[in-house]
Amino acid sequence: MDKQLAAAIERDNALEDAGMHGDDRQTCWSHQSWAADCADQPFHTNPSVHHYPRPA
Ligand SMILES: [Zn+2]
């Protein structure tokens, strides 16, 4: 994982903890990648698991 991505994930985690909606993340916690890079995976395209929990 590159530093820019790692920093972005940390920032999104902090923003989400502060109340930002998960859909507004630019990174994917589950895949540890940019959200755009895994948006087409079944994990995301299946609505039933769209709002996945993030470990504390
Ligand atoms: Zn993902």
N, CA, C, O and the ligand as a Tripos MOL2 file, in Angstrom:
@<TRIPOS>MOLECULE
protein
  225   223    57     0     0
PROTEIN
NO_CHARGES

@<TRIPOS>ATOM
      1 N           0.8550   -1.2020    0.0000 N.3       1 MET1
      2 CA          0.0000    0.0000    0.0000 C.3       1 MET1
      3 C           0.8890    1.2500    0.0000 C.2       1 MET1
      4 O           1.8250    1.3580    0.7920 O.2       1 MET1
      5 N           0.5880    2.1670   -0.8790 N.am      2 ASP2
      6 CA          1.4130    3.3720   -0.9140 C.3       2 ASP2
      7 C           0.9840    4.3460    0.1850 C.2       2 ASP2
      8 O          -0.1110    4.2480    0.7380 O.2       2 ASP2
      9 N           1.8720    5.2770    0.4780 N.am      3 LYS3
     10 CA          1.6260    6.1880    1.6050 C.3       3 LYS3
     11 C           0.4000    7.0590    1.3780 C.2       3 LYS3
     12 O          -0.3290    7.3710    2.3190 O.2       3 LYS3
     13 N           0.1730    7.4520    0.1230 N.am      4 GLN4
     14 CA         -0.9670    8.3180   -0.1680 C.3       4 GLN4
     15 C          -2.2710    7.5930    0.1270 C.2       4 GLN4
     16 O          -3.2050    8.1660    0.6850 O.2       4 GLN4
     17 N          -2.3190    6.3090   -0.2620 N.am      5 LEU5
     18 CA         -3.5200    5.5240   -0.0040 C.3       5 LEU5
     19 C          -3.6980    5.2990    1.4970 C.2       5 LEU5
     20 O          -4.8030    5.4350    2.0210 O.2       5 LEU5
     21 N          -2.6300    4.9620    2.1730 N.am      6 ALA6
     22 CA         -2.7070    4.7270    3.6120 C.3       6 ALA6
     23 C          -3.2140    5.9730    4.3420 C.2       6 ALA6
     24 O          -4.0470    5.8830    5.2440 O.2       6 ALA6
     25 N          -2.6970    7.1310    3.9370 N.am      7 ALA7
     26 CA         -3.1170    8.3760    4.5610 C.3       7 ALA7
     27 C          -4.5830    8.6650    4.2620 C.2       7 ALA7
     28 O          -5.3080    9.1710    5.1190 O.2       7 ALA7
     29 N          -5.0160    8.3450    3.0490 N.am      8 ALA8
     30 CA         -6.4000    8.5980    2.6580 C.3       8 ALA8
     31 C          -7.3570    7.6990    3.4390 C.2       8 ALA8
     32 O          -8.4410    8.1310    3.8310 O.2       8 ALA8
     33 N          -6.9540    6.4480    3.6650 N.am      9 ILE9
     34 CA         -7.7950    5.5360    4.4440 C.3       9 ILE9
     35 C          -7.9230    6.0460    5.8790 C.2       9 ILE9
     36 O          -9.0120    6.0350    6.4530 O.2       9 ILE9
     37 N          -6.8180    6.4890    6.4490 N.am     10 GLU10
     38 CA         -6.8540    7.0330    7.8090 C.3      10 GLU10
     39 C          -7.7720    8.2540    7.8730 C.2      10 GLU10
     40 O          -8.5360    8.4190    8.8240 O.2      10 GLU10
     41 N          -7.6860    9.1090    6.8460 N.am     11 ARG11
     42 CA         -8.5110   10.3200    6.8160 C.3      11 ARG11
     43 C          -9.9940    9.9420    6.7050 C.2      11 ARG11
     44 O         -10.8420   10.5190    7.3860 O.2      11 ARG11
     45 N         -10.2940    8.9660    5.8400 N.am     12 ASP12
     46 CA        -11.6880    8.5510    5.6830 C.3      12 ASP12
     47 C         -12.2160    7.9280    6.9700 C.2      12 ASP12
     48 O         -13.3680    8.1490    7.3430 O.2      12 ASP12
     49 N         -11.3740    7.1480    7.6480 N.am     13 ASN13
     50 CA        -11.7940    6.5580    8.9240 C.3      13 ASN13
     51 C         -12.1660    7.6480    9.9210 C.2      13 ASN13
     52 O         -13.1800    7.5530   10.6120 O.2      13 ASN13
     53 N         -11.3280    8.6920    9.9880 N.am     14 ALA14
     54 CA        -11.5670    9.7810   10.9210 C.3      14 ALA14
     55 C         -12.8350   10.5420   10.5400 C.2      14 ALA14
     56 O         -13.6410   10.8870   11.4050 O.2      14 ALA14
     57 N         -13.0090   10.8020    9.2400 N.am     15 LEU15
     58 CA        -14.1920   11.5310    8.7830 C.3      15 LEU15
     59 C         -15.4510   10.7260    9.0490 C.2      15 LEU15
     60 O         -16.4800   11.2810    9.4320 O.2      15 LEU15
     61 N         -15.3680    9.3970    8.8440 N.am     16 GLU16
     62 CA        -16.5400    8.5660    9.0540 C.3      16 GLU16
     63 C         -16.8850    8.5270   10.5440 C.2      16 GLU16
     64 O         -18.0570    8.5680   10.9180 O.2      16 GLU16
     65 N         -15.8660    8.4490   11.3810 N.am     17 ASP17
     66 CA        -16.1030    8.4970   12.8210 C.3      17 ASP17
     67 C         -16.7500    9.8150   13.2270 C.2      17 ASP17
     68 O         -17.4920    9.8770   14.2070 O.2      17 ASP17
     69 N         -16.4620   10.8700   12.4640 N.am     18 ALA18
     70 CA        -16.9930   12.1890   12.7720 C.3      18 ALA18
     71 C         -18.3910   12.3890   12.1900 C.2      18 ALA18
     72 O         -19.0010   13.4420   12.3730 O.2      18 ALA18
     73 N         -18.8960   11.3640   11.4840 N.am     19 GLY19
     74 CA        -20.2620   11.4570   11.0090 C.3      19 GLY19
     75 C         -20.4430   11.4130    9.5080 C.2      19 GLY19
     76 O         -21.5760   11.4250    9.0250 O.2      19 GLY19
     77 N         -19.3410   11.3610    8.7500 N.am     20 MET20
     78 CA        -19.4780   11.2880    7.3000 C.3      20 MET20
     79 C         -20.1220    9.9600    6.9020 C.2      20 MET20
     80 O         -19.8620    8.9210    7.5080 O.2      20 MET20
     81 N         -20.9680   10.0160    5.8700 N.am     21 HIS21
     82 CA        -21.5920    8.7760    5.3990 C.3      21 HIS21
     83 C         -20.5500    7.8910    4.7240 C.2      21 HIS21
     84 O         -19.6510    8.3790    4.0400 O.2      21 HIS21
     85 N         -20.6870    6.5760    4.9300 N.am     22 GLY22
     86 CA        -19.7230    5.6400    4.3510 C.3      22 GLY22
     87 C         -19.6280    5.7270    2.8380 C.2      22 GLY22
     88 O         -18.5760    5.4610    2.2570 O.2      22 GLY22
     89 N         -20.7420    6.1030    2.1980 N.am     23 ASP23
     90 CA        -20.7260    6.2110    0.7420 C.3      23 ASP23
     91 C         -19.8340    7.3480    0.2590 C.2      23 ASP23
     92 O         -19.4710    7.4040   -0.9170 O.2      23 ASP23
     93 N         -19.4830    8.2490    1.1660 N.am     24 ASP24
     94 CA        -18.6700    9.3960    0.7680 C.3      24 ASP24
     95 C         -17.1780    9.1270    0.8940 C.2      24 ASP24
     96 O         -16.3550    9.9960    0.6060 O.2      24 ASP24
     97 N         -16.8330    7.9160    1.3250 N.am     25 ARG25
     98 CA        -15.4110    7.5550    1.4290 C.3      25 ARG25
     99 C         -14.7530    7.5380    0.0430 C.2      25 ARG25
    100 O         -15.3800    7.1370   -0.9370 O.2      25 ARG25
    101 N         -13.5240    7.9620   -0.0340 N.am     26 GLN26
    102 CA        -12.7580    7.8570   -1.2780 C.3      26 GLN26
    103 C         -11.9300    6.5830   -1.2740 C.2      26 GLN26
    104 O         -11.3250    6.2280   -2.2850 O.2      26 GLN26
    105 N         -11.9020    5.8980   -0.1450 N.am     27 THR27
    106 CA        -11.1430    4.6630   -0.0200 C.3      27 THR27
    107 C         -12.0480    3.5570    0.4770 C.2      27 THR27
    108 O         -13.1260    3.8190    1.0110 O.2      27 THR27
    109 N         -11.6070    2.3110    0.3010 N.am     28 CYS28
    110 CA        -12.3890    1.1580    0.7310 C.3      28 CYS28
    111 C         -11.6840    0.4880    1.9070 C.2      28 CYS28
    112 O         -10.5660   -0.0120    1.7810 O.2      28 CYS28
    113 N         -12.3620    0.4920    3.0480 N.am     29 TRP29
    114 CA        -11.7790   -0.1320    4.2190 C.3      29 TRP29
    115 C         -11.6400   -1.6420    4.0150 C.2      29 TRP29
    116 O         -10.6210   -2.2320    4.3750 O.2      29 TRP29
    117 N         -12.6570   -2.2540    3.4410 N.am     30 SER30
    118 CA        -12.6750   -3.7060    3.3020 C.3      30 SER30
    119 C         -11.5780   -4.2120    2.3790 C.2      30 SER30
    120 O         -10.9890   -5.2640    2.6260 O.2      30 SER30
    121 N         -11.3040   -3.4710    1.3230 N.am     31 HIS31
    122 CA        -10.2910   -3.8970    0.3580 C.3      31 HIS31
    123 C          -8.9680   -3.1620    0.5400 C.2      31 HIS31
    124 O          -7.9850   -3.4740   -0.1330 O.2      31 HIS31
    125 N          -8.9380   -2.1970    1.4360 N.am     32 GLN32
    126 CA         -7.7280   -1.3970    1.6490 C.3      32 GLN32
    127 C          -7.2180   -0.8600    0.3120 C.2      32 GLN32
    128 O          -6.0460   -1.0060   -0.0350 O.2      32 GLN32
    129 N          -8.1360   -0.2350   -0.4240 N.am     33 SER33
    130 CA         -7.7830    0.3090   -1.7340 C.3      33 SER33
    131 C          -8.6260    1.5520   -1.9870 C.2      33 SER33
    132 O          -9.4810    1.9230   -1.1830 O.2      33 SER33
    133 N          -8.3580    2.1850   -3.1340 N.am     34 TRP34
    134 CA         -9.2090    3.3090   -3.5150 C.3      34 TRP34
    135 C         -10.5940    2.7630   -3.8570 C.2      34 TRP34
    136 O         -10.7180    1.7080   -4.4800 O.2      34 TRP34
    137 N         -11.6150    3.4760   -3.4540 N.am     35 ALA35
    138 CA        -12.9810    2.9940   -3.6500 C.3      35 ALA35
    139 C         -13.2530    2.7250   -5.1300 C.2      35 ALA35
    140 O         -13.9420    1.7620   -5.4680 O.2      35 ALA35
    141 N         -12.7220    3.5600   -6.0000 N.am     36 ALA36
    142 CA        -12.9760    3.4050   -7.4320 C.3      36 ALA36
    143 C         -12.3440    2.1310   -7.9820 C.2      36 ALA36
    144 O         -12.7690    1.6170   -9.0160 O.2      36 ALA36
    145 N         -11.3270    1.6240   -7.2870 N.am     37 ASP37
    146 CA        -10.5960    0.4660   -7.7980 C.3      37 ASP37
    147 C         -11.3060   -0.8550   -7.5060 C.2      37 ASP37
    148 O         -10.9690   -1.8770   -8.1020 O.2      37 ASP37
    149 N         -12.2780   -0.8480   -6.6010 N.am     38 CYS38
    150 CA        -12.9550   -2.0960   -6.2710 C.3      38 CYS38
    151 C         -14.4660   -1.9430   -6.3230 C.2      38 CYS38
    152 O         -15.1950   -2.8160   -5.8520 O.2      38 CYS38
    153 N         -14.9450   -0.8310   -6.8980 N.am     39 ALA39
    154 CA        -16.3790   -0.5420   -6.8900 C.3      39 ALA39
    155 C         -17.1880   -1.5720   -7.6770 C.2      39 ALA39
    156 O         -18.3800   -1.7500   -7.4250 O.2      39 ALA39
    157 N         -16.5410   -2.2510   -8.6290 N.am     40 ASP40
    158 CA        -17.2640   -3.2060   -9.4670 C.3      40 ASP40
    159 C         -17.2700   -4.6210   -8.8900 C.2      40 ASP40
    160 O         -17.8790   -5.5220   -9.4670 O.2      40 ASP40
    161 N         -16.6110   -4.8150   -7.7820 N.am     41 GLN41
    162 CA        -16.5830   -6.1530   -7.1970 C.3      41 GLN41
    163 C         -17.9390   -6.5000   -6.5850 C.2      41 GLN41
    164 O         -18.6470   -5.6190   -6.0960 O.2      41 GLN41
    165 N         -18.3050   -7.8060   -6.6150 N.am     42 PRO42
    166 CA        -19.6160   -8.2290   -6.1120 C.3      42 PRO42
    167 C         -19.8720   -7.7750   -4.6790 C.2      42 PRO42
    168 O         -21.0100   -7.4970   -4.3010 O.2      42 PRO42
    169 N         -18.8110   -7.7010   -3.8910 N.am     43 PHE43
    170 CA        -18.9360   -7.2370   -2.5100 C.3      43 PHE43
    171 C         -19.6300   -5.8850   -2.4590 C.2      43 PHE43
    172 O         -20.3870   -5.6160   -1.5260 O.2      43 PHE43
    173 N         -19.3830   -5.0280   -3.4490 N.am     44 HIS44
    174 CA        -19.9550   -3.6950   -3.4550 C.3      44 HIS44
    175 C         -21.2200   -3.5960   -4.2900 C.2      44 HIS44
    176 O         -22.1070   -2.7980   -3.9870 O.2      44 HIS44
    177 N         -21.3090   -4.4060   -5.3430 N.am     45 THR45
    178 CA        -22.4580   -4.2960   -6.2290 C.3      45 THR45
    179 C         -23.6670   -5.0200   -5.6710 C.2      45 THR45
    180 O         -24.7780   -4.8290   -6.1650 O.2      45 THR45
    181 N         -23.4740   -5.8610   -4.6350 N.am     46 ASN46
    182 CA        -24.5980   -6.5250   -3.9760 C.3      46 ASN46
    183 C         -25.1640   -5.5840   -2.9110 C.2      46 ASN46
    184 O         -24.5040   -5.3180   -1.9070 O.2      46 ASN46
    185 N         -26.3880   -5.0760   -3.1260 N.am     47 PRO47
    186 CA        -26.9420   -4.0610   -2.2200 C.3      47 PRO47
    187 C         -27.0640   -4.5330   -0.7760 C.2      47 PRO47
    188 O         -27.0140   -3.7220    0.1490 O.2      47 PRO47
    189 N         -27.2250   -5.8410   -0.5770 N.am     48 SER48
    190 CA        -27.4810   -6.3380    0.7770 C.3      48 SER48
    191 C         -26.2660   -6.1540    1.6810 C.2      48 SER48
    192 O         -26.3900   -6.1470    2.9060 O.2      48 SER48
    193 N         -25.1050   -6.0060    1.0770 N.am     49 VAL49
    194 CA        -23.9040   -5.8210    1.8980 C.3      49 VAL49
    195 C         -23.2490   -4.4660    1.6060 C.2      49 VAL49
    196 O         -22.0640   -4.2570    1.8650 O.2      49 VAL49
    197 N         -24.0650   -3.5520    1.0550 N.am     50 HIS50
    198 CA        -23.5030   -2.2660    0.6600 C.3      50 HIS50
    199 C         -22.9770   -1.4960    1.8670 C.2      50 HIS50
    200 O         -21.9120   -0.8820    1.8150 O.2      50 HIS50
    201 N         -23.7390   -1.5410    2.9470 N.am     51 HIS51
    202 CA        -23.3300   -0.7820    4.1260 C.3      51 HIS51
    203 C         -22.6210   -1.7070    5.0980 C.2      51 HIS51
    204 O         -23.1780   -2.1030    6.1210 O.2      51 HIS51
    205 N         -21.4110   -2.0370    4.7710 N.am     52 TYR52
    206 CA        -20.6400   -2.9600    5.5750 C.3      52 TYR52
    207 C         -20.1200   -2.2840    6.8350 C.2      52 TYR52
    208 O         -19.8280   -1.0880    6.8380 O.2      52 TYR52
    209 N         -20.0120   -3.0510    7.8870 N.am     53 PRO53
    210 CA        -19.4560   -2.4710    9.1150 C.3      53 PRO53
    211 C         -17.9420   -2.3830    9.0710 C.2      53 PRO53
    212 O         -17.2830   -3.1750    8.3960 O.2      53 PRO53
    213 N         -17.4050   -1.4360    9.7780 N.am     54 ARG54
    214 CA        -15.9630   -1.3110    9.8700 C.3      54 ARG54
    215 C         -15.5390   -1.6500   11.3000 C.2      54 ARG54
    216 O         -16.1090   -1.1200   12.2540 O.2      54 ARG54
    217 N         -14.5540   -2.5190   11.4540 N.am     55 PRO55
    218 CA        -14.1170   -2.8540   12.8090 C.3      55 PRO55
    219 C         -13.6750   -1.6210   13.5710 C.2      55 PRO55
    220 O         -13.1080   -0.6960   12.9900 O.2      55 PRO55
    221 N         -13.9270   -1.6040   14.8560 N.am     56 ALA56
    222 CA        -13.5620   -0.4500   15.6760 C.3      56 ALA56
    223 C         -12.0480   -0.3520   15.8100 C.2      56 ALA56
    224 O         -11.5440    0.5590   16.4660 O.2      56 ALA56
    225 ZN        -13.8100   -2.4060   -1.8060 Zn       57 ZN57
@<TRIPOS>BOND
     1     1     2 1
     2     2     3 1
     3     3     4 2
     4     3     5 am
     5     5     6 1
     6     6     7 1
     7     7     8 2
     8     7     9 am
     9     9    10 1
    10    10    11 1
    11    11    12 2
    12    11    13 am
    13    13    14 1
    14    14    15 1
    15    15    16 2
    16    15    17 am
    17    17    18 1
    18    18    19 1
    19    19    20 2
    20    19    21 am
    21    21    22 1
    22    22    23 1
    23    23    24 2
    24    23    25 am
    25    25    26 1
    26    26    27 1
    27    27    28 2
    28    27    29 am
    29    29    30 1
    30    30    31 1
    31    31    32 2
    32    31    33 am
    33    33    34 1
    34    34    35 1
    35    35    36 2
    36    35    37 am
    37    37    38 1
    38    38    39 1
    39    39    40 2
    40    39    41 am
    41    41    42 1
    42    42    43 1
    43    43    44 2
    44    43    45 am
    45    45    46 1
    46    46    47 1
    47    47    48 2
    48    47    49 am
    49    49    50 1
    50    50    51 1
    51    51    52 2
    52    51    53 am
    53    53    54 1
    54    54    55 1
    55    55    56 2
    56    55    57 am
    57    57    58 1
    58    58    59 1
    59    59    60 2
    60    59    61 am
    61    61    62 1
    62    62    63 1
    63    63    64 2
    64    63    65 am
    65    65    66 1
    66    66    67 1
    67    67    68 2
    68    67    69 am
    69    69    70 1
    70    70    71 1
    71    71    72 2
    72    71    73 am
    73    73    74 1
    74    74    75 1
    75    75    76 2
    76    75    77 am
    77    77    78 1
    78    78    79 1
    79    79    80 2
    80    79    81 am
    81    81    82 1
    82    82    83 1
    83    83    84 2
    84    83    85 am
    85    85    86 1
    86    86    87 1
    87    87    88 2
    88    87    89 am
    89    89    90 1
    90    90    91 1
    91    91    92 2
    92    91    93 am
    93    93    94 1
    94    94    95 1
    95    95    96 2
    96    95    97 am
    97    97    98 1
    98    98    99 1
    99    99   100 2
   100    99   101 am
   101   101   102 1
   102   102   103 1
   103   103   104 2
   104   103   105 am
   105   105   106 1
   106   106   107 1
   107   107   108 2
   108   107   109 am
   109   109   110 1
   110   110   111 1
   111   111   112 2
   112   111   113 am
   113   113   114 1
   114   114   115 1
   115   115   116 2
   116   115   117 am
   117   117   118 1
   118   118   119 1
   119   119   120 2
   120   119   121 am
   121   121   122 1
   122   122   123 1
   123   123   124 2
   124   123   125 am
   125   125   126 1
   126   126   127 1
   127   127   128 2
   128   127   129 am
   129   129   130 1
   130   130   131 1
   131   131   132 2
   132   131   133 am
   133   133   134 1
   134   134   135 1
   135   135   136 2
   136   135   137 am
   137   137   138 1
   138   138   139 1
   139   139   140 2
   140   139   141 am
   141   141   142 1
   142   142   143 1
   143   143   144 2
   144   143   145 am
   145   145   146 1
   146   146   147 1
   147   147   148 2
   148   147   149 am
   149   149   150 1
   150   150   151 1
   151   151   152 2
   152   151   153 am
   153   153   154 1
   154   154   155 1
   155   155   156 2
   156   155   157 am
   157   157   158 1
   158   158   159 1
   159   159   160 2
   160   159   161 am
   161   161   162 1
   162   162   163 1
   163   163   164 2
   164   163   165 am
   165   165   166 1
   166   166   167 1
   167   167   168 2
   168   167   169 am
   169   169   170 1
   170   170   171 1
   171   171   172 2
   172   171   173 am
   173   173   174 1
   174   174   175 1
   175   175   176 2
   176   175   177 am
   177   177   178 1
   178   178   179 1
   179   179   180 2
   180   179   181 am
   181   181   182 1
   182   182   183 1
   183   183   184 2
   184   183   185 am
   185   185   186 1
   186   186   187 1
   187   187   188 2
   188   187   189 am
   189   189   190 1
   190   190   191 1
   191   191   192 2
   192   191   193 am
   193   193   194 1
   194   194   195 1
   195   195   196 2
   196   195   197 am
   197   197   198 1
   198   198   199 1
   199   199   200 2
   200   199   201 am
   201   201   202 1
   202   202   203 1
   203   203   204 2
   204   203   205 am
   205   205   206 1
   206   206   207 1
   207   207   208 2
   208   207   209 am
   209   209   210 1
   210   210   211 1
   211   211   212 2
   212   211   213 am
   213   213   214 1
   214   214   215 1
   215   215   216 2
   216   215   217 am
   217   217   218 1
   218   218   219 1
   219   219   220 2
   220   219   221 am
   221   221   222 1
   222   222   223 1
   223   223   224 2
@<TRIPOS>SUBSTRUCTURE
     1 MET1         2 RESIDUE 1 A MET
     2 ASP2         6 RESIDUE 1 A ASP
     3 LYS3        10 RESIDUE 1 A LYS
     4 GLN4        14 RESIDUE 1 A GLN
     5 LEU5        18 RESIDUE 1 A LEU
     6 ALA6        22 RESIDUE 1 A ALA
     7 ALA7        26 RESIDUE 1 A ALA
     8 ALA8        30 RESIDUE 1 A ALA
     9 ILE9        34 RESIDUE 1 A ILE
    10 GLU10       38 RESIDUE 1 A GLU
    11 ARG11       42 RESIDUE 1 A ARG
    12 ASP12       46 RESIDUE 1 A ASP
    13 ASN13       50 RESIDUE 1 A ASN
    14 ALA14       54 RESIDUE 1 A ALA
    15 LEU15       58 RESIDUE 1 A LEU
    16 GLU16       62 RESIDUE 1 A GLU
    17 ASP17       66 RESIDUE 1 A ASP
    18 ALA18       70 RESIDUE 1 A ALA
    19 GLY19       74 RESIDUE 1 A GLY
    20 MET20       78 RESIDUE 1 A MET
    21 HIS21       82 RESIDUE 1 A HIS
    22 GLY22       86 RESIDUE 1 A GLY
    23 ASP23       90 RESIDUE 1 A ASP
    24 ASP24       94 RESIDUE 1 A ASP
    25 ARG25       98 RESIDUE 1 A ARG
    26 GLN26      102 RESIDUE 1 A GLN
    27 THR27      106 RESIDUE 1 A THR
    28 CYS28      110 RESIDUE 1 A CYS
    29 TRP29      114 RESIDUE 1 A TRP
    30 SER30      118 RESIDUE 1 A SER
    31 HIS31      122 RESIDUE 1 A HIS
    32 GLN32      126 RESIDUE 1 A GLN
    33 SER33      130 RESIDUE 1 A SER
    34 TRP34      134 RESIDUE 1 A TRP
    35 ALA35      138 RESIDUE 1 A ALA
    36 ALA36      142 RESIDUE 1 A ALA
    37 ASP37      146 RESIDUE 1 A ASP
    38 CYS38      150 RESIDUE 1 A CYS
    39 ALA39      154 RESIDUE 1 A ALA
    40 ASP40      158 RESIDUE 1 A ASP
    41 GLN41      162 RESIDUE 1 A GLN
    42 PRO42      166 RESIDUE 1 A PRO
    43 PHE43      170 RESIDUE 1 A PHE
    44 HIS44      174 RESIDUE 1 A HIS
    45 THR45      178 RESIDUE 1 A THR
    46 ASN46      182 RESIDUE 1 A ASN
    47 PRO47      186 RESIDUE 1 A PRO
    48 SER48      190 RESIDUE 1 A SER
    49 VAL49      194 RESIDUE 1 A VAL
    50 HIS50      198 RESIDUE 1 A HIS
    51 HIS51      202 RESIDUE 1 A HIS
    52 TYR52      206 RESIDUE 1 A TYR
    53 PRO53      210 RESIDUE 1 A PRO
    54 ARG54      214 RESIDUE 1 A ARG
    55 PRO55      218 RESIDUE 1 A PRO
    56 ALA56      222 RESIDUE 1 A ALA
    57 ZN57       225 GROUP 0 **** ****
